[in-house]
Amino acid sequence: MTDYKKQGKKNRQAGLRFENKVRKNLEEKGWIVSKWQNNVEWLEDNINRPPEEREGKLVPAKMGKFRSNQGGFPDFIAFFNEVNQLGGRIPFIDMEYLKSDNSSYMRTSLIGVEVKSNGYLDKEEKGKMDWLLQNHVFSKILVAMKDKNKRGGIIYKEYEKN
């Protein structure tokens, strides 16, 4: 007989280990990573509407009664701030130059990162990602998943709005 309580505990621990691994990997690539503490809350009965017609707002993520480490959606926010340190390239994403007050050129990329070991997003998560992109909260959202072909590998897939 399967002990679902033990299995759930193991799955949560494995998910947390994978989240930490993704965060470390992004930081090694030069990104500044932080836990995202907001979530999308739908107004009225919007979930059945098409994503472009949904009305929502960003709200602070609710913390669980027993699990205080619950965060928002997506899992992380990451940004890369560069003043030509890497020869004009930014990992993953090319953004336009932004001209600052002191006339030096600086690039900034701001992305969301959702960690899913299998890469699968359910309908509600896809709806939230569509809303975040449509409302320009993030320029891009990456889905980090385990590489099935390489042990310990991580694959980053850019989420494409439906």
Sequence and secondary structure as in RCSB ss.txt:
>XXXX:A:sequence
MTDYKKQGKKNRQAGLRFENKVRKNLEEKGWIVSKWQNNVEWLEDNINRPPEEREGKLVPAKMGKFRSNQGGFPD
FIAFFNEVNQLGGRIPFIDMEYLKSDNSSYMRTSLIGVEVKSNGYLDKEEKGKMDWLLQNHVFSKILVAMKDKNK
RGGIIYKEYEKN
>XXXX:A:secstr
   HHHHHHHHHHHHHHHHHHHHHHHHHTT EEEE  EEEEE SS TTS GGG  EEEEE    SS TT   SSS
EEEEEEESSTTSS  SS     EE TTS EEEEEEEEEEE SS    HHHHHHHHHHHHTTS SEEEEEEE SSS
TT EEEEE    
